[in-house]
């Protein structure tokens, strides 16, 4: 089961408070401003800056 789209709409990046969106694979939330990927584990987004993955680009 995928993450609820209503949940994604209310979540914000904990670092910059900006909007996040689901990545193409559906396994993480991306903050384009910070260039970070917050992983989704067992359908739960891990919204911790220390757990975020820095994206290339």
PDB file of N, CA, C and O in Angstrom, chain B, residues numbered from 101:
ATOM      1  N   UNK B 101       0.843  -1.196   0.000  1.00  0.00           N
ATOM      2  CA  UNK B 101       0.000   0.000   0.000  1.00  0.00           C
ATOM      3  C   UNK B 101       0.878   1.246   0.000  1.00  0.00           C
ATOM      4  O   UNK B 101       1.863   1.314   0.735  1.00  0.00           O
ATOM      5  N   UNK B 102       0.530   2.211  -0.807  1.00  0.00           N
ATOM      6  CA  UNK B 102       1.294   3.446  -0.931  1.00  0.00           C
ATOM      7  C   UNK B 102       0.926   4.420   0.188  1.00  0.00           C
ATOM      8  O   UNK B 102      -0.106   4.288   0.847  1.00  0.00           O
ATOM      9  N   UNK B 103       1.796   5.389   0.374  1.00  0.00           N
ATOM     10  CA  UNK B 103       1.543   6.416   1.380  1.00  0.00           C
ATOM     11  C   UNK B 103       0.342   7.263   0.946  1.00  0.00           C
ATOM     12  O   UNK B 103       0.149   7.519  -0.243  1.00  0.00           O
ATOM     13  N   UNK B 104      -0.441   7.683   1.901  1.00  0.00           N
ATOM     14  CA  UNK B 104      -1.646   8.462   1.656  1.00  0.00           C
ATOM     15  C   UNK B 104      -1.270   9.830   1.080  1.00  0.00           C
ATOM     16  O   UNK B 104      -0.448  10.542   1.656  1.00  0.00           O
ATOM     17  N   UNK B 105      -1.867  10.195  -0.049  1.00  0.00           N
ATOM     18  CA  UNK B 105      -1.554  11.473  -0.700  1.00  0.00           C
ATOM     19  C   UNK B 105      -1.977  12.661   0.148  1.00  0.00           C
ATOM     20  O   UNK B 105      -1.351  13.718   0.075  1.00  0.00           O
ATOM     21  N   UNK B 106      -3.022  12.514   0.947  1.00  0.00           N
ATOM     22  CA  UNK B 106      -3.428  13.592   1.847  1.00  0.00           C
ATOM     23  C   UNK B 106      -2.349  13.853   2.896  1.00  0.00           C
ATOM     24  O   UNK B 106      -2.128  14.996   3.295  1.00  0.00           O
ATOM     25  N   UNK B 107      -1.684  12.793   3.338  1.00  0.00           N
ATOM     26  CA  UNK B 107      -0.601  12.945   4.309  1.00  0.00           C
ATOM     27  C   UNK B 107       0.565  13.696   3.679  1.00  0.00           C
ATOM     28  O   UNK B 107       1.142  14.582   4.309  1.00  0.00           O
ATOM     29  N   UNK B 108       0.915  13.353   2.450  1.00  0.00           N
ATOM     30  CA  UNK B 108       2.021  14.021   1.756  1.00  0.00           C
ATOM     31  C   UNK B 108       1.742  15.521   1.637  1.00  0.00           C
ATOM     32  O   UNK B 108       2.652  16.337   1.778  1.00  0.00           O
ATOM     33  N   UNK B 109       0.499  15.875   1.381  1.00  0.00           N
ATOM     34  CA  UNK B 109       0.135  17.288   1.213  1.00  0.00           C
ATOM     35  C   UNK B 109       0.329  18.109   2.476  1.00  0.00           C
ATOM     36  O   UNK B 109       0.594  19.308   2.385  1.00  0.00           O
ATOM     37  N   UNK B 110       0.207  17.504   3.650  1.00  0.00           N
ATOM     38  CA  UNK B 110       0.344  18.279   4.888  1.00  0.00           C
ATOM     39  C   UNK B 110       1.750  18.227   5.485  1.00  0.00           C
ATOM     40  O   UNK B 110       2.063  18.979   6.408  1.00  0.00           O
ATOM     41  N   UNK B 111       2.599  17.336   4.955  1.00  0.00           N
ATOM     42  CA  UNK B 111       3.959  17.235   5.469  1.00  0.00           C
ATOM     43  C   UNK B 111       4.827  18.355   4.916  1.00  0.00           C
ATOM     44  O   UNK B 111       4.608  18.844   3.808  1.00  0.00           O
ATOM     45  N   UNK B 112       5.821  18.754   5.712  1.00  0.00           N
ATOM     46  CA  UNK B 112       6.781  19.773   5.303  1.00  0.00           C
ATOM     47  C   UNK B 112       8.172  19.304   5.675  1.00  0.00           C
ATOM     48  O   UNK B 112       8.348  18.501   6.591  1.00  0.00           O
ATOM     49  N   UNK B 113       9.149  19.810   4.959  1.00  0.00           N
ATOM     50  CA  UNK B 113      10.545  19.496   5.258  1.00  0.00           C
ATOM     51  C   UNK B 113      10.870  20.025   6.651  1.00  0.00           C
ATOM     52  O   UNK B 113      10.623  21.197   6.934  1.00  0.00           O
ATOM     53  N   UNK B 114      11.419  19.180   7.527  1.00  0.00           N
ATOM     54  CA  UNK B 114      11.740  19.646   8.875  1.00  0.00           C
ATOM     55  C   UNK B 114      12.912  20.629   8.916  1.00  0.00           C
ATOM     56  O   UNK B 114      13.101  21.332   9.909  1.00  0.00           O
ATOM     57  N   UNK B 115      13.690  20.676   7.850  1.00  0.00           N
ATOM     58  CA  UNK B 115      14.850  21.576   7.820  1.00  0.00           C
ATOM     59  C   UNK B 115      14.453  22.994   7.400  1.00  0.00           C
ATOM     60  O   UNK B 115      14.812  23.963   8.068  1.00  0.00           O
ATOM     61  N   UNK B 116      13.705  23.117   6.284  1.00  0.00           N
ATOM     62  CA  UNK B 116      13.378  24.443   5.755  1.00  0.00           C
ATOM     63  C   UNK B 116      11.892  24.787   5.850  1.00  0.00           C
ATOM     64  O   UNK B 116      11.493  25.918   5.572  1.00  0.00           O
ATOM     65  N   UNK B 117      11.078  23.811   6.243  1.00  0.00           N
ATOM     66  CA  UNK B 117       9.617  23.954   6.344  1.00  0.00           C
ATOM     67  C   UNK B 117       8.947  24.091   4.978  1.00  0.00           C
ATOM     68  O   UNK B 117       7.787  24.494   4.888  1.00  0.00           O
ATOM     69  N   UNK B 118       9.682  23.754   3.913  1.00  0.00           N
ATOM     70  CA  UNK B 118       9.133  23.812   2.559  1.00  0.00           C
ATOM     71  C   UNK B 118       8.334  22.569   2.216  1.00  0.00           C
ATOM     72  O   UNK B 118       8.286  21.607   2.982  1.00  0.00           O
ATOM     73  N   UNK B 119       7.712  22.611   1.052  1.00  0.00           N
ATOM     74  CA  UNK B 119       6.905  21.487   0.569  1.00  0.00           C
ATOM     75  C   UNK B 119       7.792  20.308   0.184  1.00  0.00           C
ATOM     76  O   UNK B 119       8.929  20.481  -0.253  1.00  0.00           O
ATOM     77  N   UNK B 120       7.251  19.117   0.354  1.00  0.00           N
ATOM     78  CA  UNK B 120       7.907  17.885  -0.085  1.00  0.00           C
ATOM     79  C   UNK B 120       6.968  17.178  -1.058  1.00  0.00           C
ATOM     80  O   UNK B 120       5.755  17.390  -1.033  1.00  0.00           O
ATOM     81  N   UNK B 121       7.539  16.342  -1.906  1.00  0.00           N
ATOM     82  CA  UNK B 121       6.716  15.551  -2.827  1.00  0.00           C
ATOM     83  C   UNK B 121       7.278  14.137  -2.901  1.00  0.00           C
ATOM     84  O   UNK B 121       8.451  13.899  -2.614  1.00  0.00           O
ATOM     85  N   UNK B 122       6.422  13.216  -3.291  1.00  0.00           N
ATOM     86  CA  UNK B 122       6.794  11.814  -3.426  1.00  0.00           C
ATOM     87  C   UNK B 122       7.737  11.645  -4.604  1.00  0.00           C
ATOM     88  O   UNK B 122       7.499  12.203  -5.676  1.00  0.00           O
ATOM     89  N   UNK B 123       8.808  10.878  -4.414  1.00  0.00           N
ATOM     90  CA  UNK B 123       9.732  10.638  -5.525  1.00  0.00           C
ATOM     91  C   UNK B 123       9.114   9.638  -6.511  1.00  0.00           C
ATOM     92  O   UNK B 123       8.055   9.068  -6.249  1.00  0.00           O
ATOM     93  N   UNK B 124       9.792   9.434  -7.648  1.00  0.00           N
ATOM     94  CA  UNK B 124       9.251   8.567  -8.704  1.00  0.00           C
ATOM     95  C   UNK B 124       9.054   7.131  -8.251  1.00  0.00           C
ATOM     96  O   UNK B 124       8.077   6.490  -8.637  1.00  0.00           O
ATOM     97  N   UNK B 125       9.969   6.617  -7.438  1.00  0.00           N
ATOM     98  CA  UNK B 125       9.859   5.236  -6.952  1.00  0.00           C
ATOM     99  C   UNK B 125       8.777   5.074  -5.894  1.00  0.00           C
ATOM    100  O   UNK B 125       8.295   3.966  -5.659  1.00  0.00           O
ATOM    101  N   UNK B 126       8.397   6.168  -5.258  1.00  0.00           N
ATOM    102  CA  UNK B 126       7.402   6.110  -4.197  1.00  0.00           C
ATOM    103  C   UNK B 126       7.969   5.638  -2.871  1.00  0.00           C
ATOM    104  O   UNK B 126       7.217   5.260  -1.973  1.00  0.00           O
ATOM    105  N   UNK B 127       9.292   5.658  -2.741  1.00  0.00           N
ATOM    106  CA  UNK B 127       9.899   5.182  -1.499  1.00  0.00           C
ATOM    107  C   UNK B 127      10.526   6.307  -0.674  1.00  0.00           C
ATOM    108  O   UNK B 127      11.284   6.053   0.262  1.00  0.00           O
ATOM    109  N   UNK B 128      10.201   7.551  -1.030  1.00  0.00           N
ATOM    110  CA  UNK B 128      10.747   8.668  -0.279  1.00  0.00           C
ATOM    111  C   UNK B 128      10.067   9.971  -0.639  1.00  0.00           C
ATOM    112  O   UNK B 128       9.388  10.083  -1.660  1.00  0.00           O
ATOM    113  N   UNK B 129      10.267  10.955   0.224  1.00  0.00           N
ATOM    114  CA  UNK B 129       9.740  12.297   0.009  1.00  0.00           C
ATOM    115  C   UNK B 129      10.911  13.222  -0.260  1.00  0.00           C
ATOM    116  O   UNK B 129      11.906  13.201   0.464  1.00  0.00           O
ATOM    117  N   UNK B 130      10.793  14.028  -1.296  1.00  0.00           N
ATOM    118  CA  UNK B 130      11.881  14.904  -1.725  1.00  0.00           C
ATOM    119  C   UNK B 130      11.562  16.351  -1.355  1.00  0.00           C
ATOM    120  O   UNK B 130      10.450  16.837  -1.562  1.00  0.00           O
ATOM    121  N   UNK B 131      12.575  17.026  -0.799  1.00  0.00           N
ATOM    122  CA  UNK B 131      12.507  18.470  -0.611  1.00  0.00           C
ATOM    123  C   UNK B 131      13.426  19.070  -1.666  1.00  0.00           C
ATOM    124  O   UNK B 131      14.647  18.963  -1.548  1.00  0.00           O
ATOM    125  N   UNK B 132      12.856  19.707  -2.707  1.00  0.00           N
ATOM    126  CA  UNK B 132      13.700  20.258  -3.763  1.00  0.00           C
ATOM    127  C   UNK B 132      14.557  21.434  -3.293  1.00  0.00           C
ATOM    128  O   UNK B 132      15.637  21.665  -3.836  1.00  0.00           O
ATOM    129  N   UNK B 133      14.092  22.167  -2.304  1.00  0.00           N
ATOM    130  CA  UNK B 133      14.838  23.328  -1.798  1.00  0.00           C
ATOM    131  C   UNK B 133      16.122  22.890  -1.085  1.00  0.00           C
ATOM    132  O   UNK B 133      17.181  23.483  -1.290  1.00  0.00           O
ATOM    133  N   UNK B 134      16.025  21.855  -0.250  1.00  0.00           N
ATOM    134  CA  UNK B 134      17.181  21.355   0.507  1.00  0.00           C
ATOM    135  C   UNK B 134      17.934  20.260  -0.243  1.00  0.00           C
ATOM    136  O   UNK B 134      19.045  19.893   0.137  1.00  0.00           O
ATOM    137  N   UNK B 135      17.325  19.741  -1.308  1.00  0.00           N
ATOM    138  CA  UNK B 135      17.906  18.639  -2.079  1.00  0.00           C
ATOM    139  C   UNK B 135      18.096  17.391  -1.201  1.00  0.00           C
ATOM    140  O   UNK B 135      19.135  16.732  -1.250  1.00  0.00           O
ATOM    141  N   UNK B 136      17.074  17.088  -0.405  1.00  0.00           N
ATOM    142  CA  UNK B 136      17.104  15.948   0.504  1.00  0.00           C
ATOM    143  C   UNK B 136      15.968  14.983   0.195  1.00  0.00           C
ATOM    144  O   UNK B 136      14.896  15.381  -0.258  1.00  0.00           O
ATOM    145  N   UNK B 137      16.227  13.710   0.451  1.00  0.00           N
ATOM    146  CA  UNK B 137      15.224  12.657   0.323  1.00  0.00           C
ATOM    147  C   UNK B 137      14.969  12.085   1.709  1.00  0.00           C
ATOM    148  O   UNK B 137      15.884  11.593   2.370  1.00  0.00           O
ATOM    149  N   UNK B 138      13.726  12.155   2.137  1.00  0.00           N
ATOM    150  CA  UNK B 138      13.323  11.548   3.409  1.00  0.00           C
ATOM    151  C   UNK B 138      12.732  10.179   3.092  1.00  0.00           C
ATOM    152  O   UNK B 138      11.718  10.095   2.398  1.00  0.00           O
ATOM    153  N   UNK B 139      13.344   9.107   3.587  1.00  0.00           N
ATOM    154  CA  UNK B 139      12.883   7.761   3.222  1.00  0.00           C
ATOM    155  C   UNK B 139      11.524   7.438   3.828  1.00  0.00           C
ATOM    156  O   UNK B 139      11.129   7.988   4.856  1.00  0.00           O
ATOM    157  N   UNK B 140      10.821   6.530   3.157  1.00  0.00           N
ATOM    158  CA  UNK B 140       9.571   5.988   3.673  1.00  0.00           C
ATOM    159  C   UNK B 140       9.853   4.533   4.013  1.00  0.00           C
ATOM    160  O   UNK B 140      10.230   3.747   3.144  1.00  0.00           O
ATOM    161  N   UNK B 141       9.670   4.180   5.272  1.00  0.00           N
ATOM    162  CA  UNK B 141       9.916   2.817   5.736  1.00  0.00           C
ATOM    163  C   UNK B 141       8.617   2.247   6.306  1.00  0.00           C
ATOM    164  O   UNK B 141       8.019   2.822   7.215  1.00  0.00           O
ATOM    165  N   UNK B 142       8.200   1.129   5.766  1.00  0.00           N
ATOM    166  CA  UNK B 142       6.964   0.460   6.201  1.00  0.00           C
ATOM    167  C   UNK B 142       5.787   1.435   6.182  1.00  0.00           C
ATOM    168  O   UNK B 142       4.997   1.504   7.124  1.00  0.00           O
ATOM    169  N   UNK B 143       5.694   2.192   5.075  1.00  0.00           N
ATOM    170  CA  UNK B 143       4.623   3.152   4.829  1.00  0.00           C
ATOM    171  C   UNK B 143       4.631   4.351   5.763  1.00  0.00           C
ATOM    172  O   UNK B 143       3.645   5.084   5.834  1.00  0.00           O
ATOM    173  N   UNK B 144       5.736   4.564   6.486  1.00  0.00           N
ATOM    174  CA  UNK B 144       5.853   5.689   7.413  1.00  0.00           C
ATOM    175  C   UNK B 144       7.007   6.578   6.966  1.00  0.00           C
ATOM    176  O   UNK B 144       8.144   6.113   6.888  1.00  0.00           O
ATOM    177  N   UNK B 145       6.732   7.860   6.668  1.00  0.00           N
ATOM    178  CA  UNK B 145       7.814   8.759   6.283  1.00  0.00           C
ATOM    179  C   UNK B 145       8.701   9.080   7.487  1.00  0.00           C
ATOM    180  O   UNK B 145       8.209   9.415   8.564  1.00  0.00           O
ATOM    181  N   UNK B 146      10.001   8.973   7.286  1.00  0.00           N
ATOM    182  CA  UNK B 146      10.971   9.276   8.345  1.00  0.00           C
ATOM    183  C   UNK B 146      11.414  10.716   8.123  1.00  0.00           C
ATOM    184  O   UNK B 146      12.326  10.985   7.342  1.00  0.00           O
ATOM    185  N   UNK B 147      10.760  11.631   8.818  1.00  0.00           N
ATOM    186  CA  UNK B 147      10.985  13.058   8.610  1.00  0.00           C
ATOM    187  C   UNK B 147      12.004  13.608   9.616  1.00  0.00           C
ATOM    188  O   UNK B 147      11.721  14.548  10.361  1.00  0.00           O
ATOM    189  N   UNK B 148      13.176  13.007   9.618  1.00  0.00           N
ATOM    190  CA  UNK B 148      14.272  13.436  10.483  1.00  0.00           C
ATOM    191  C   UNK B 148      15.429  13.892   9.600  1.00  0.00           C
ATOM    192  O   UNK B 148      15.835  13.166   8.692  1.00  0.00           O
ATOM    193  N   UNK B 149      15.956  15.070   9.850  1.00  0.00           N
ATOM    194  CA  UNK B 149      17.050  15.602   9.037  1.00  0.00           C
ATOM    195  C   UNK B 149      18.247  14.661   9.084  1.00  0.00           C
ATOM    196  O   UNK B 149      18.921  14.470   8.071  1.00  0.00           O
ATOM    197  N   UNK B 150      18.521  14.073  10.239  1.00  0.00           N
ATOM    198  CA  UNK B 150      19.655  13.150  10.378  1.00  0.00           C
ATOM    199  C   UNK B 150      19.493  11.874   9.557  1.00  0.00           C
ATOM    200  O   UNK B 150      20.490  11.231   9.229  1.00  0.00           O
ATOM    201  N   UNK B 151      18.269  11.494   9.219  1.00  0.00           N
ATOM    202  CA  UNK B 151      17.994  10.291   8.441  1.00  0.00           C
ATOM    203  C   UNK B 151      17.860  10.597   6.942  1.00  0.00           C
ATOM    204  O   UNK B 151      17.802   9.676   6.127  1.00  0.00           O
ATOM    205  N   UNK B 152      17.810  11.870   6.580  1.00  0.00           N
ATOM    206  CA  UNK B 152      17.617  12.267   5.179  1.00  0.00           C
ATOM    207  C   UNK B 152      18.852  11.908   4.348  1.00  0.00           C
ATOM    208  O   UNK B 152      19.971  11.847   4.855  1.00  0.00           O
ATOM    209  N   UNK B 153      18.614  11.677   3.074  1.00  0.00           N
ATOM    210  CA  UNK B 153      19.667  11.321   2.126  1.00  0.00           C
ATOM    211  C   UNK B 153      19.874  12.513   1.194  1.00  0.00           C
ATOM    212  O   UNK B 153      18.934  12.986   0.556  1.00  0.00           O
ATOM    213  N   UNK B 154      21.116  12.991   1.125  1.00  0.00           N
ATOM    214  CA  UNK B 154      21.458  14.117   0.241  1.00  0.00           C
ATOM    215  C   UNK B 154      21.390  13.641  -1.215  1.00  0.00           C
ATOM    216  O   UNK B 154      21.980  12.620  -1.569  1.00  0.00           O
ATOM    217  N   UNK B 155      20.678  14.376  -2.037  1.00  0.00           N
ATOM    218  CA  UNK B 155      20.536  14.035  -3.455  1.00  0.00           C
ATOM    219  C   UNK B 155      21.603  14.737  -4.275  1.00  0.00           C
ATOM    220  O   UNK B 155      22.042  15.835  -3.934  1.00  0.00           O
ATOM    221  N   UNK B 156      22.010  14.102  -5.344  1.00  0.00           N
ATOM    222  CA  UNK B 156      22.968  14.733  -6.264  1.00  0.00           C
ATOM    223  C   UNK B 156      22.248  15.762  -7.105  1.00  0.00           C
ATOM    224  O   UNK B 156      21.072  15.605  -7.433  1.00  0.00           O
ATOM    225  N   UNK B 157      22.952  16.800  -7.445  1.00  0.00           N
ATOM    226  CA  UNK B 157      22.346  17.778  -8.330  1.00  0.00           C
ATOM    227  C   UNK B 157      22.389  19.099  -7.776  1.00  0.00           C
ATOM    228  O   UNK B 157      21.916  20.047  -8.402  1.00  0.00           O
TER     229      UNK B 157
END
